[in-house]
Amino acid sequence: MEMIVSLAVRSFVLACLLFAPALARAQAEPAPEGYVPPGHHEPEAPPPSPLKWRIAADGRVPVALREPTGLPTSGWGAGAQVTRSLIDVGRIRFGVGVDFGYARFENDLVVRQPDQSLHLAHMTFAALFVFDAIVGRVRPWLAAGAGLSAAWYFQPNPDPREPPTDVRTVVPLVALEAGLSVAIYRNIDLGVAAHLDLTFSSLSVGVPAYTVFSGGVFSPRFEVGFRF
């Protein structure tokens, strides 16, 4: 009898030694996806950002897609933009905005009065649809819209007895933009953006005649913004 009991005990110990690693591995397996331990709750999505508005001012280096003869490809400019978030879908937000800008192409670095140097200028206004997100301090965005440009082209006449070419007109435009800003202090941020204004006009002016208002302007922007 004692021999039978001893044999049973030895068999039990041997079985424990053999199956212990398998039991340890089974206990170490990760919990299935979506498993919530008793007494815990699923993590809630972060609340929408309360900062709905952004006002920004920028300096820019506009690049003409089609520059008239005698003018440089790049110029100088500045602008401002106001946007407002309307609908939140997770971290993505949909909103609207308005964009104002000025871009000028000329050979002189100083605007003299009277302003009679060879130049092309665009004063733009566009209404925008905006998609953005607030991810910590970072705000990426995409924008698209349409508007108008008050354009001005002035070309002095080589013959002083003849009048210069002085044409001011309004042309339609399509605006596209992508940008990224980072909050640096409270609600103040710094950002960069790539902005494209596509302008449309069949008006030919100057000597030789050229559709100076058609084409558009690509503008790398450097912005200072305020979120609220």
Summary of the structure (lengths in Angstrom):
residues: 228
radius of gyration: 32.9
end to end distance: 86.9
largest distance: 134.5
contacts: 646
relative contact order: 0.17
helix: 12%
strand: 53%
